[in-house]
Amino acid sequence: MAQQKAYLGLDWVISLILAIIPITNVVLGIVTRIQRKNWIGLILNIILCPLFWLIDLVTMIIKKDLTILA
């Protein structure tokens, strides 16, 4: 089974729009890390929300997926 791309398997453009909005980025980042069972990334995403907002936004633009601790 291929790894899901972006948020909840949504299209890249929709995921990018959702990534720009800080609150949806944080919530969907948490949900994505739970789905991928990355518990360290989940905890860090909760604690370091502003940093992960930027990291997720940049990786979404460059790689079209969450790649850092996802």
Predicted model as a PDB file, atoms N, CA, C, CB and O in Angstrom, pLDDT in the B-factor column:
MODEL        1                                                                  
ATOM      1  N   MET A   1       0.847  -1.184   0.000  1.00 43.00           N  
ATOM      2  CA  MET A   1       0.000   0.000   0.000  1.00 43.00           C  
ATOM      3  C   MET A   1       0.889   1.242   0.000  1.00 43.00           C  
ATOM      4  CB  MET A   1      -0.961   0.001   1.226  1.00 43.00           C  
ATOM      5  O   MET A   1       1.803   1.361   0.816  1.00 43.00           O  
ATOM      6  N   ALA A   2       0.616   2.152  -0.908  1.00 50.00           N  
ATOM      7  CA  ALA A   2       1.406   3.373  -1.019  1.00 50.00           C  
ATOM      8  C   ALA A   2       1.072   4.324   0.130  1.00 50.00           C  
ATOM      9  CB  ALA A   2       1.158   4.059  -2.378  1.00 50.00           C  
ATOM     10  O   ALA A   2      -0.055   4.360   0.624  1.00 50.00           O  
ATOM     11  N   GLN A   3       2.066   5.077   0.531  1.00 56.00           N  
ATOM     12  CA  GLN A   3       1.859   6.033   1.613  1.00 56.00           C  
ATOM     13  C   GLN A   3       0.965   7.165   1.123  1.00 56.00           C  
ATOM     14  CB  GLN A   3       3.211   6.586   2.131  1.00 56.00           C  
ATOM     15  O   GLN A   3       1.101   7.624  -0.011  1.00 56.00           O  
ATOM     16  N   GLN A   4       0.058   7.611   1.975  1.00 60.00           N  
ATOM     17  CA  GLN A   4      -0.828   8.701   1.612  1.00 60.00           C  
ATOM     18  C   GLN A   4      -0.037   9.960   1.342  1.00 60.00           C  
ATOM     19  CB  GLN A   4      -1.855   8.947   2.703  1.00 60.00           C  
ATOM     20  O   GLN A   4       0.966  10.235   2.000  1.00 60.00           O  
ATOM     21  N   LYS A   5      -0.493  10.709   0.383  1.00 75.00           N  
ATOM     22  CA  LYS A   5       0.116  11.994   0.105  1.00 75.00           C  
ATOM     23  C   LYS A   5      -0.684  13.086   0.781  1.00 75.00           C  
ATOM     24  CB  LYS A   5       0.211  12.244  -1.406  1.00 75.00           C  
ATOM     25  O   LYS A   5      -1.912  13.026   0.841  1.00 75.00           O  
ATOM     26  N   ALA A   6       0.009  14.068   1.281  1.00 81.00           N  
ATOM     27  CA  ALA A   6      -0.593  15.266   1.858  1.00 81.00           C  
ATOM     28  C   ALA A   6      -1.549  14.944   3.004  1.00 81.00           C  
ATOM     29  CB  ALA A   6      -1.327  16.038   0.786  1.00 81.00           C  
ATOM     30  O   ALA A   6      -1.368  13.959   3.720  1.00 81.00           O  
ATOM     31  N   TYR A   7      -2.567  15.788   3.169  1.00 86.00           N  
ATOM     32  CA  TYR A   7      -3.504  15.638   4.280  1.00 86.00           C  
ATOM     33  C   TYR A   7      -4.653  14.722   3.895  1.00 86.00           C  
ATOM     34  CB  TYR A   7      -4.042  17.003   4.720  1.00 86.00           C  
ATOM     35  O   TYR A   7      -5.371  14.988   2.931  1.00 86.00           O  
ATOM     36  N   LEU A   8      -4.825  13.647   4.646  1.00 85.00           N  
ATOM     37  CA  LEU A   8      -5.964  12.747   4.504  1.00 85.00           C  
ATOM     38  C   LEU A   8      -6.138  12.216   3.080  1.00 85.00           C  
ATOM     39  CB  LEU A   8      -7.220  13.453   4.933  1.00 85.00           C  
ATOM     40  O   LEU A   8      -7.246  11.842   2.695  1.00 85.00           O  
ATOM     41  N   GLY A   9      -5.073  12.181   2.304  1.00 83.00           N  
ATOM     42  CA  GLY A   9      -5.152  11.695   0.931  1.00 83.00           C  
ATOM     43  C   GLY A   9      -5.794  12.689  -0.024  1.00 83.00           C  
ATOM     44  O   GLY A   9      -6.144  12.324  -1.147  1.00 83.00           O  
ATOM     45  N   LEU A  10      -5.956  13.933   0.398  1.00 86.00           N  
ATOM     46  CA  LEU A  10      -6.562  14.958  -0.449  1.00 86.00           C  
ATOM     47  C   LEU A  10      -5.597  15.377  -1.559  1.00 86.00           C  
ATOM     48  CB  LEU A  10      -6.971  16.181   0.394  1.00 86.00           C  
ATOM     49  O   LEU A  10      -4.396  15.120  -1.482  1.00 86.00           O  
ATOM     50  N   ASP A  11      -6.131  16.013  -2.568  1.00 87.00           N  
ATOM     51  CA  ASP A  11      -5.328  16.546  -3.665  1.00 87.00           C  
ATOM     52  C   ASP A  11      -4.314  17.552  -3.122  1.00 87.00           C  
ATOM     53  CB  ASP A  11      -6.231  17.207  -4.736  1.00 87.00           C  
ATOM     54  O   ASP A  11      -4.557  18.201  -2.105  1.00 87.00           O  
ATOM     55  N   TRP A  12      -3.182  17.675  -3.805  1.00 87.00           N  
ATOM     56  CA  TRP A  12      -2.110  18.539  -3.335  1.00 87.00           C  
ATOM     57  C   TRP A  12      -2.541  19.992  -3.221  1.00 87.00           C  
ATOM     58  CB  TRP A  12      -0.928  18.434  -4.253  1.00 87.00           C  
ATOM     59  O   TRP A  12      -2.192  20.660  -2.248  1.00 87.00           O  
ATOM     60  N   VAL A  13      -3.290  20.492  -4.190  1.00 90.00           N  
ATOM     61  CA  VAL A  13      -3.711  21.894  -4.160  1.00 90.00           C  
ATOM     62  C   VAL A  13      -4.606  22.162  -2.955  1.00 90.00           C  
ATOM     63  CB  VAL A  13      -4.445  22.266  -5.460  1.00 90.00           C  
ATOM     64  O   VAL A  13      -4.445  23.177  -2.277  1.00 90.00           O  
ATOM     65  N   ILE A  14      -5.537  21.269  -2.687  1.00 91.00           N  
ATOM     66  CA  ILE A  14      -6.419  21.428  -1.524  1.00 91.00           C  
ATOM     67  C   ILE A  14      -5.605  21.344  -0.237  1.00 91.00           C  
ATOM     68  CB  ILE A  14      -7.535  20.352  -1.528  1.00 91.00           C  
ATOM     69  O   ILE A  14      -5.821  22.124   0.691  1.00 91.00           O  
ATOM     70  N   SER A  15      -4.680  20.407  -0.184  1.00 90.00           N  
ATOM     71  CA  SER A  15      -3.831  20.280   1.006  1.00 90.00           C  
ATOM     72  C   SER A  15      -2.967  21.517   1.200  1.00 90.00           C  
ATOM     73  CB  SER A  15      -2.943  19.037   0.900  1.00 90.00           C  
ATOM     74  O   SER A  15      -2.745  21.939   2.335  1.00 90.00           O  
ATOM     75  N   LEU A  16      -2.480  22.099   0.125  1.00 90.00           N  
ATOM     76  CA  LEU A  16      -1.669  23.312   0.230  1.00 90.00           C  
ATOM     77  C   LEU A  16      -2.494  24.474   0.766  1.00 90.00           C  
ATOM     78  CB  LEU A  16      -1.069  23.677  -1.133  1.00 90.00           C  
ATOM     79  O   LEU A  16      -2.017  25.234   1.608  1.00 90.00           O  
ATOM     80  N   ILE A  17      -3.718  24.620   0.291  1.00 92.00           N  
ATOM     81  CA  ILE A  17      -4.604  25.676   0.795  1.00 92.00           C  
ATOM     82  C   ILE A  17      -4.863  25.474   2.284  1.00 92.00           C  
ATOM     83  CB  ILE A  17      -5.942  25.692   0.012  1.00 92.00           C  
ATOM     84  O   ILE A  17      -4.845  26.435   3.052  1.00 92.00           O  
ATOM     85  N   LEU A  18      -5.105  24.232   2.695  1.00 91.00           N  
ATOM     86  CA  LEU A  18      -5.328  23.952   4.112  1.00 91.00           C  
ATOM     87  C   LEU A  18      -4.060  24.172   4.935  1.00 91.00           C  
ATOM     88  CB  LEU A  18      -5.826  22.520   4.293  1.00 91.00           C  
ATOM     89  O   LEU A  18      -4.143  24.545   6.105  1.00 91.00           O  
ATOM     90  N   ALA A  19      -2.894  23.947   4.342  1.00 90.00           N  
ATOM     91  CA  ALA A  19      -1.625  24.132   5.052  1.00 90.00           C  
ATOM     92  C   ALA A  19      -1.324  25.603   5.314  1.00 90.00           C  
ATOM     93  CB  ALA A  19      -0.488  23.511   4.259  1.00 90.00           C  
ATOM     94  O   ALA A  19      -0.628  25.931   6.275  1.00 90.00           O  
ATOM     95  N   ILE A  20      -1.835  26.482   4.476  1.00 93.00           N  
ATOM     96  CA  ILE A  20      -1.582  27.916   4.651  1.00 93.00           C  
ATOM     97  C   ILE A  20      -2.293  28.451   5.889  1.00 93.00           C  
ATOM     98  CB  ILE A  20      -2.034  28.696   3.408  1.00 93.00           C  
ATOM     99  O   ILE A  20      -1.793  29.362   6.549  1.00 93.00           O  
ATOM    100  N   ILE A  21      -3.445  27.895   6.203  1.00 93.00           N  
ATOM    101  CA  ILE A  21      -4.231  28.339   7.364  1.00 93.00           C  
ATOM    102  C   ILE A  21      -3.640  27.673   8.615  1.00 93.00           C  
ATOM    103  CB  ILE A  21      -5.770  27.978   7.194  1.00 93.00           C  
ATOM    104  O   ILE A  21      -3.671  26.448   8.727  1.00 93.00           O  
ATOM    105  N   PRO A  22      -3.107  28.455   9.550  1.00 91.00           N  
ATOM    106  CA  PRO A  22      -2.388  27.864  10.687  1.00 91.00           C  
ATOM    107  C   PRO A  22      -3.172  26.834  11.504  1.00 91.00           C  
ATOM    108  CB  PRO A  22      -1.956  28.947  11.592  1.00 91.00           C  
ATOM    109  O   PRO A  22      -2.625  25.782  11.832  1.00 91.00           O  
ATOM    110  N   ILE A  23      -4.415  27.101  11.836  1.00 92.00           N  
ATOM    111  CA  ILE A  23      -5.140  26.168  12.709  1.00 92.00           C  
ATOM    112  C   ILE A  23      -5.446  24.852  11.995  1.00 92.00           C  
ATOM    113  CB  ILE A  23      -6.445  26.807  13.201  1.00 92.00           C  
ATOM    114  O   ILE A  23      -5.352  23.785  12.601  1.00 92.00           O  
ATOM    115  N   THR A  24      -5.809  24.920  10.717  1.00 92.00           N  
ATOM    116  CA  THR A  24      -6.069  23.667   9.991  1.00 92.00           C  
ATOM    117  C   THR A  24      -4.773  22.907   9.765  1.00 92.00           C  
ATOM    118  CB  THR A  24      -6.760  23.949   8.641  1.00 92.00           C  
ATOM    119  O   THR A  24      -4.764  21.676   9.765  1.00 92.00           O  
ATOM    120  N   ASN A  25      -3.684  23.632   9.573  1.00 91.00           N  
ATOM    121  CA  ASN A  25      -2.386  22.983   9.393  1.00 91.00           C  
ATOM    122  C   ASN A  25      -2.018  22.185  10.632  1.00 91.00           C  
ATOM    123  CB  ASN A  25      -1.295  24.022   9.087  1.00 91.00           C  
ATOM    124  O   ASN A  25      -1.576  21.041  10.523  1.00 91.00           O  
ATOM    125  N   VAL A  26      -2.194  22.766  11.798  1.00 92.00           N  
ATOM    126  CA  VAL A  26      -1.844  22.083  13.049  1.00 92.00           C  
ATOM    127  C   VAL A  26      -2.745  20.866  13.262  1.00 92.00           C  
ATOM    128  CB  VAL A  26      -1.960  23.053  14.250  1.00 92.00           C  
ATOM    129  O   VAL A  26      -2.259  19.778  13.572  1.00 92.00           O  
ATOM    130  N   VAL A  27      -4.046  21.049  13.098  1.00 94.00           N  
ATOM    131  CA  VAL A  27      -4.993  19.942  13.331  1.00 94.00           C  
ATOM    132  C   VAL A  27      -4.760  18.811  12.331  1.00 94.00           C  
ATOM    133  CB  VAL A  27      -6.456  20.446  13.230  1.00 94.00           C  
ATOM    134  O   VAL A  27      -4.687  17.646  12.721  1.00 94.00           O  
ATOM    135  N   LEU A  28      -4.644  19.146  11.045  1.00 93.00           N  
ATOM    136  CA  LEU A  28      -4.436  18.105  10.039  1.00 93.00           C  
ATOM    137  C   LEU A  28      -3.049  17.482  10.147  1.00 93.00           C  
ATOM    138  CB  LEU A  28      -4.638  18.676   8.643  1.00 93.00           C  
ATOM    139  O   LEU A  28      -2.876  16.307   9.823  1.00 93.00           O  
ATOM    140  N   GLY A  29      -2.063  18.247  10.595  1.00 91.00           N  
ATOM    141  CA  GLY A  29      -0.741  17.682  10.850  1.00 91.00           C  
ATOM    142  C   GLY A  29      -0.782  16.645  11.959  1.00 91.00           C  
ATOM    143  O   GLY A  29      -0.135  15.602  11.868  1.00 91.00           O  
ATOM    144  N   ILE A  30      -1.551  16.936  13.013  1.00 93.00           N  
ATOM    145  CA  ILE A  30      -1.707  15.991  14.108  1.00 93.00           C  
ATOM    146  C   ILE A  30      -2.428  14.736  13.631  1.00 93.00           C  
ATOM    147  CB  ILE A  30      -2.469  16.636  15.272  1.00 93.00           C  
ATOM    148  O   ILE A  30      -2.008  13.622  13.944  1.00 93.00           O  
ATOM    149  N   VAL A  31      -3.509  14.908  12.877  1.00 93.00           N  
ATOM    150  CA  VAL A  31      -4.272  13.765  12.366  1.00 93.00           C  
ATOM    151  C   VAL A  31      -3.407  12.911  11.429  1.00 93.00           C  
ATOM    152  CB  VAL A  31      -5.544  14.252  11.627  1.00 93.00           C  
ATOM    153  O   VAL A  31      -3.443  11.683  11.500  1.00 93.00           O  
ATOM    154  N   THR A  32      -2.645  13.552  10.567  1.00 91.00           N  
ATOM    155  CA  THR A  32      -1.781  12.823   9.633  1.00 91.00           C  
ATOM    156  C   THR A  32      -0.718  12.030  10.382  1.00 91.00           C  
ATOM    157  CB  THR A  32      -1.115  13.792   8.646  1.00 91.00           C  
ATOM    158  O   THR A  32      -0.439  10.884  10.030  1.00 91.00           O  
ATOM    159  N   ARG A  33      -0.127  12.624  11.405  1.00 92.00           N  
ATOM    160  CA  ARG A  33       0.897  11.916  12.176  1.00 92.00           C  
ATOM    161  C   ARG A  33       0.297  10.758  12.978  1.00 92.00           C  
ATOM    162  CB  ARG A  33       1.613  12.887  13.119  1.00 92.00           C  
ATOM    163  O   ARG A  33       0.966   9.747  13.193  1.00 92.00           O  
ATOM    164  N   ILE A  34      -0.950  10.894  13.421  1.00 94.00           N  
ATOM    165  CA  ILE A  34      -1.625   9.774  14.078  1.00 94.00           C  
ATOM    166  C   ILE A  34      -1.864   8.652  13.083  1.00 94.00           C  
ATOM    167  CB  ILE A  34      -2.959  10.228  14.703  1.00 94.00           C  
ATOM    168  O   ILE A  34      -1.616   7.488  13.398  1.00 94.00           O  
ATOM    169  N   GLN A  35      -2.345   8.982  11.877  1.00 92.00           N  
ATOM    170  CA  GLN A  35      -2.587   7.973  10.845  1.00 92.00           C  
ATOM    171  C   GLN A  35      -1.316   7.232  10.475  1.00 92.00           C  
ATOM    172  CB  GLN A  35      -3.183   8.617   9.607  1.00 92.00           C  
ATOM    173  O   GLN A  35      -1.338   6.023  10.245  1.00 92.00           O  
ATOM    174  N   ARG A  36      -0.206   7.960  10.418  1.00 91.00           N  
ATOM    175  CA  ARG A  36       1.070   7.347  10.041  1.00 91.00           C  
ATOM    176  C   ARG A  36       1.788   6.739  11.232  1.00 91.00           C  
ATOM    177  CB  ARG A  36       1.965   8.372   9.378  1.00 91.00           C  
ATOM    178  O   ARG A  36       2.879   6.187  11.086  1.00 91.00           O  
ATOM    179  N   LYS A  37       1.185   6.835  12.409  1.00 94.00           N  
ATOM    180  CA  LYS A  37       1.715   6.270  13.651  1.00 94.00           C  
ATOM    181  C   LYS A  37       3.115   6.791  13.992  1.00 94.00           C  
ATOM    182  CB  LYS A  37       1.748   4.758  13.550  1.00 94.00           C  
ATOM    183  O   LYS A  37       3.982   6.039  14.438  1.00 94.00           O  
ATOM    184  N   ASN A  38       3.310   8.071  13.775  1.00 93.00           N  
ATOM    185  CA  ASN A  38       4.565   8.722  14.139  1.00 93.00           C  
ATOM    186  C   ASN A  38       4.327   9.474  15.446  1.00 93.00           C  
ATOM    187  CB  ASN A  38       5.069   9.691  12.998  1.00 93.00           C  
ATOM    188  O   ASN A  38       3.951  10.646  15.444  1.00 93.00           O  
ATOM    189  N   TRP A  39       4.550   8.792  16.541  1.00 95.00           N  
ATOM    190  CA  TRP A  39       4.210   9.339  17.858  1.00 95.00           C  
ATOM    191  C   TRP A  39       5.149  10.463  18.287  1.00 95.00           C  
ATOM    192  CB  TRP A  39       4.234   8.236  18.896  1.00 95.00           C  
ATOM    193  O   TRP A  39       4.716  11.412  18.941  1.00 95.00           O  
ATOM    194  N   ILE A  40       6.415  10.369  17.931  1.00 95.00           N  
ATOM    195  CA  ILE A  40       7.363  11.444  18.279  1.00 95.00           C  
ATOM    196  C   ILE A  40       6.994  12.721  17.524  1.00 95.00           C  
ATOM    197  CB  ILE A  40       8.833  11.021  17.947  1.00 95.00           C  
ATOM    198  O   ILE A  40       6.976  13.810  18.098  1.00 95.00           O  
ATOM    199  N   GLY A  41       6.704  12.576  16.239  1.00 93.00           N  
ATOM    200  CA  GLY A  41       6.270  13.728  15.436  1.00 93.00           C  
ATOM    201  C   GLY A  41       4.981  14.332  15.961  1.00 93.00           C  
ATOM    202  O   GLY A  41       4.808  15.551  15.940  1.00 93.00           O  
ATOM    203  N   LEU A  42       4.077  13.485  16.432  1.00 94.00           N  
ATOM    204  CA  LEU A  42       2.812  13.950  16.997  1.00 94.00           C  
ATOM    205  C   LEU A  42       3.047  14.798  18.240  1.00 94.00           C  
ATOM    206  CB  LEU A  42       1.910  12.762  17.335  1.00 94.00           C  
ATOM    207  O   LEU A  42       2.504  15.896  18.360  1.00 94.00           O  
ATOM    208  N   ILE A  43       3.846  14.293  19.152  1.00 95.00           N  
ATOM    209  CA  ILE A  43       4.122  15.024  20.396  1.00 95.00           C  
ATOM    210  C   ILE A  43       4.826  16.344  20.106  1.00 95.00           C  
ATOM    211  CB  ILE A  43       4.981  14.169  21.348  1.00 95.00           C  
ATOM    212  O   ILE A  43       4.482  17.378  20.678  1.00 95.00           O  
ATOM    213  N   LEU A  44       5.811  16.304  19.216  1.00 94.00           N  
ATOM    214  CA  LEU A  44       6.517  17.538  18.869  1.00 94.00           C  
ATOM    215  C   LEU A  44       5.606  18.525  18.155  1.00 94.00           C  
ATOM    216  CB  LEU A  44       7.724  17.228  17.997  1.00 94.00           C  
ATOM    217  O   LEU A  44       5.723  19.733  18.357  1.00 94.00           O  
ATOM    218  N   ASN A  45       4.694  18.019  17.319  1.00 93.00           N  
ATOM    219  CA  ASN A  45       3.751  18.898  16.631  1.00 93.00           C  
ATOM    220  C   ASN A  45       2.844  19.605  17.629  1.00 93.00           C  
ATOM    221  CB  ASN A  45       2.911  18.102  15.625  1.00 93.00           C  
ATOM    222  O   ASN A  45       2.530  20.782  17.452  1.00 93.00           O  
ATOM    223  N   ILE A  46       2.428  18.915  18.657  1.00 93.00           N  
ATOM    224  CA  ILE A  46       1.571  19.521  19.677  1.00 93.00           C  
ATOM    225  C   ILE A  46       2.343  20.574  20.481  1.00 93.00           C  
ATOM    226  CB  ILE A  46       1.008  18.435  20.621  1.00 93.00           C  
ATOM    227  O   ILE A  46       1.822  21.655  20.758  1.00 93.00           O  
ATOM    228  N   ILE A  47       3.570  20.255  20.848  1.00 94.00           N  
ATOM    229  CA  ILE A  47       4.365  21.161  21.682  1.00 94.00           C  
ATOM    230  C   ILE A  47       4.895  22.362  20.889  1.00 94.00           C  
ATOM    231  CB  ILE A  47       5.534  20.401  22.308  1.00 94.00           C  
ATOM    232  O   ILE A  47       4.884  23.490  21.382  1.00 94.00           O  
ATOM    233  N   LEU A  48       5.354  22.112  19.664  1.00 93.00           N  
ATOM    234  CA  LEU A  48       5.997  23.152  18.862  1.00 93.00           C  
ATOM    235  C   LEU A  48       5.131  23.567  17.666  1.00 93.00           C  
ATOM    236  CB  LEU A  48       7.359  22.666  18.373  1.00 93.00           C  
ATOM    237  O   LEU A  48       5.598  23.590  16.527  1.00 93.00           O  
ATOM    238  N   CYS A  49       3.880  23.891  17.941  1.00 91.00           N  
ATOM    239  CA  CYS A  49       2.921  24.205  16.867  1.00 91.00           C  
ATOM    240  C   CYS A  49       3.418  25.242  15.853  1.00 91.00           C  
ATOM    241  CB  CYS A  49       1.645  24.700  17.476  1.00 91.00           C  
ATOM    242  O   CYS A  49       3.349  24.976  14.653  1.00 91.00           O  
ATOM    243  N   PRO A  50       3.911  26.403  16.275  1.00 90.00           N  
ATOM    244  CA  PRO A  50       4.321  27.399  15.271  1.00 90.00           C  
ATOM    245  C   PRO A  50       5.468  26.910  14.373  1.00 90.00           C  
ATOM    246  CB  PRO A  50       4.742  28.687  15.968  1.00 90.00           C  
ATOM    247  O   PRO A  50       5.485  27.193  13.175  1.00 90.00           O  
ATOM    248  N   LEU A  51       6.403  26.192  14.945  1.00 92.00           N  
ATOM    249  CA  LEU A  51       7.520  25.673  14.161  1.00 92.00           C  
ATOM    250  C   LEU A  51       7.034  24.630  13.161  1.00 92.00           C  
ATOM    251  CB  LEU A  51       8.592  25.069  15.083  1.00 92.00           C  
ATOM    252  O   LEU A  51       7.459  24.633  12.005  1.00 92.00           O  
ATOM    253  N   PHE A  52       6.153  23.745  13.593  1.00 90.00           N  
ATOM    254  CA  PHE A  52       5.643  22.712  12.702  1.00 90.00           C  
ATOM    255  C   PHE A  52       4.733  23.290  11.629  1.00 90.00           C  
ATOM    256  CB  PHE A  52       4.899  21.657  13.495  1.00 90.00           C  
ATOM    257  O   PHE A  52       4.619  22.710  10.549  1.00 90.00           O  
ATOM    258  N   TRP A  53       4.078  24.425  11.898  1.00 92.00           N  
ATOM    259  CA  TRP A  53       3.285  25.082  10.870  1.00 92.00           C  
ATOM    260  C   TRP A  53       4.191  25.466   9.703  1.00 92.00           C  
ATOM    261  CB  TRP A  53       2.560  26.328  11.441  1.00 92.00           C  
ATOM    262  O   TRP A  53       3.849  25.225   8.545  1.00 92.00           O  
ATOM    263  N   LEU A  54       5.329  26.056  10.001  1.00 93.00           N  
ATOM    264  CA  LEU A  54       6.270  26.444   8.951  1.00 93.00           C  
ATOM    265  C   LEU A  54       6.896  25.228   8.264  1.00 93.00           C  
ATOM    266  CB  LEU A  54       7.365  27.328   9.533  1.00 93.00           C  
ATOM    267  O   LEU A  54       7.010  25.195   7.039  1.00 93.00           O  
ATOM    268  N   ILE A  55       7.294  24.248   9.041  1.00 90.00           N  
ATOM    269  CA  ILE A  55       7.910  23.040   8.476  1.00 90.00           C  
ATOM    270  C   ILE A  55       6.931  22.328   7.547  1.00 90.00           C  
ATOM    271  CB  ILE A  55       8.368  22.082   9.603  1.00 90.00           C  
ATOM    272  O   ILE A  55       7.293  21.948   6.433  1.00 90.00           O  
ATOM    273  N   ASP A  56       5.698  22.147   7.999  1.00 89.00           N  
ATOM    274  CA  ASP A  56       4.701  21.464   7.177  1.00 89.00           C  
ATOM    275  C   ASP A  56       4.379  22.254   5.914  1.00 89.00           C  
ATOM    276  CB  ASP A  56       3.428  21.228   7.981  1.00 89.00           C  
ATOM    277  O   ASP A  56       4.211  21.668   4.845  1.00 89.00           O  
ATOM    278  N   LEU A  57       4.291  23.572   6.026  1.00 91.00           N  
ATOM    279  CA  LEU A  57       4.008  24.410   4.873  1.00 91.00           C  
ATOM    280  C   LEU A  57       5.125  24.308   3.836  1.00 91.00           C  
ATOM    281  CB  LEU A  57       3.817  25.863   5.307  1.00 91.00           C  
ATOM    282  O   LEU A  57       4.856  24.154   2.645  1.00 91.00           O  
ATOM    283  N   VAL A  58       6.366  24.393   4.283  1.00 92.00           N  
ATOM    284  CA  VAL A  58       7.507  24.323   3.357  1.00 92.00           C  
ATOM    285  C   VAL A  58       7.600  22.943   2.705  1.00 92.00           C  
ATOM    286  CB  VAL A  58       8.823  24.647   4.098  1.00 92.00           C  
ATOM    287  O   VAL A  58       7.806  22.848   1.495  1.00 92.00           O  
ATOM    288  N   THR A  59       7.452  21.884   3.484  1.00 90.00           N  
ATOM    289  CA  THR A  59       7.545  20.547   2.885  1.00 90.00           C  
ATOM    290  C   THR A  59       6.362  20.258   1.970  1.00 90.00           C  
ATOM    291  CB  THR A  59       7.627  19.482   3.977  1.00 90.00           C  
ATOM    292  O   THR A  59       6.498  19.506   1.005  1.00 90.00           O  
ATOM    293  N   MET A  60       5.204  20.844   2.260  1.00 89.00           N  
ATOM    294  CA  MET A  60       4.046  20.672   1.381  1.00 89.00           C  
ATOM    295  C   MET A  60       4.308  21.341   0.028  1.00 89.00           C  
ATOM    296  CB  MET A  60       2.769  21.261   2.038  1.00 89.00           C  
ATOM    297  O   MET A  60       3.914  20.815  -1.013  1.00 89.00           O  
ATOM    298  N   ILE A  61       4.966  22.489   0.044  1.00 90.00           N  
ATOM    299  CA  ILE A  61       5.274  23.199  -1.199  1.00 90.00           C  
ATOM    300  C   ILE A  61       6.364  22.467  -1.974  1.00 90.00           C  
ATOM    301  CB  ILE A  61       5.710  24.648  -0.904  1.00 90.00           C  
ATOM    302  O   ILE A  61       6.246  22.287  -3.186  1.00 90.00           O  
ATOM    303  N   ILE A  62       7.415  22.046  -1.294  1.00 91.00           N  
ATOM    304  CA  ILE A  62       8.565  21.451  -1.977  1.00 91.00           C  
ATOM    305  C   ILE A  62       8.338  19.989  -2.359  1.00 91.00           C  
ATOM    306  CB  ILE A  62       9.791  21.557  -1.100  1.00 91.00           C  
ATOM    307  O   ILE A  62       8.582  19.605  -3.503  1.00 91.00           O  
ATOM    308  N   LYS A  63       7.876  19.175  -1.418  1.00 89.00           N  
ATOM    309  CA  LYS A  63       7.768  17.719  -1.643  1.00 89.00           C  
ATOM    310  C   LYS A  63       6.343  17.252  -1.940  1.00 89.00           C  
ATOM    311  CB  LYS A  63       8.286  16.976  -0.431  1.00 89.00           C  
ATOM    312  O   LYS A  63       6.133  16.089  -2.286  1.00 89.00           O  
ATOM    313  N   LYS A  64       5.364  18.149  -1.806  1.00 86.00           N  
ATOM    314  CA  LYS A  64       3.947  17.811  -1.996  1.00 86.00           C  
ATOM    315  C   LYS A  64       3.451  16.759  -0.997  1.00 86.00           C  
ATOM    316  CB  LYS A  64       3.723  17.309  -3.415  1.00 86.00           C  
ATOM    317  O   LYS A  64       2.510  16.016  -1.275  1.00 86.00           O  
ATOM    318  N   ASP A  65       4.093  16.712   0.152  1.00 87.00           N  
ATOM    319  CA  ASP A  65       3.688  15.798   1.214  1.00 87.00           C  
ATOM    320  C   ASP A  65       4.368  16.239   2.503  1.00 87.00           C  
ATOM    321  CB  ASP A  65       4.049  14.314   0.861  1.00 87.00           C  
ATOM    322  O   ASP A  65       5.327  17.010   2.477  1.00 87.00           O  
ATOM    323  N   LEU A  66       3.874  15.753   3.611  1.00 85.00           N  
ATOM    324  CA  LEU A  66       4.551  15.991   4.888  1.00 85.00           C  
ATOM    325  C   LEU A  66       5.701  14.980   4.983  1.00 85.00           C  
ATOM    326  CB  LEU A  66       3.549  15.854   6.121  1.00 85.00           C  
ATOM    327  O   LEU A  66       5.482  13.770   4.926  1.00 85.00           O  
ATOM    328  N   THR A  67       6.911  15.486   5.125  1.00 84.00           N  
ATOM    329  CA  THR A  67       8.059  14.587   5.152  1.00 84.00           C  
ATOM    330  C   THR A  67       8.855  14.674   6.435  1.00 84.00           C  
ATOM    331  CB  THR A  67       8.954  14.877   3.999  1.00 84.00           C  
ATOM    332  O   THR A  67       9.563  13.722   6.766  1.00 84.00           O  
ATOM    333  N   ILE A  68       8.776  15.762   7.170  1.00 84.00           N  
ATOM    334  CA  ILE A  68       9.541  15.920   8.401  1.00 84.00           C  
ATOM    335  C   ILE A  68       8.724  15.376   9.567  1.00 84.00           C  
ATOM    336  CB  ILE A  68       9.919  17.410   8.637  1.00 84.00           C  
ATOM    337  O   ILE A  68       7.676  15.921   9.914  1.00 84.00           O  
ATOM    338  N   LEU A  69       9.220  14.288  10.169  1.00 82.00           N  
ATOM    339  CA  LEU A  69       8.556  13.655  11.311  1.00 82.00           C  
ATOM    340  C   LEU A  69       7.082  13.352  11.036  1.00 82.00           C  
ATOM    341  CB  LEU A  69       8.673  14.547  12.537  1.00 82.00           C  
ATOM    342  O   LEU A  69       6.221  13.574  11.887  1.00 82.00           O  
ATOM    343  N   ALA A  70       6.807  12.845   9.836  1.00 79.00           N  
ATOM    344  CA  ALA A  70       5.410  12.521   9.501  1.00 79.00           C  
ATOM    345  C   ALA A  70       5.249  11.062   9.151  1.00 79.00           C  
ATOM    346  CB  ALA A  70       4.922  13.379   8.344  1.00 79.00           C  
ATOM    347  O   ALA A  70       4.141  10.620   8.845  1.00 79.00           O  
TER     348      ALA A  70                                                      
ENDMDL                                                                          
END                                                                             
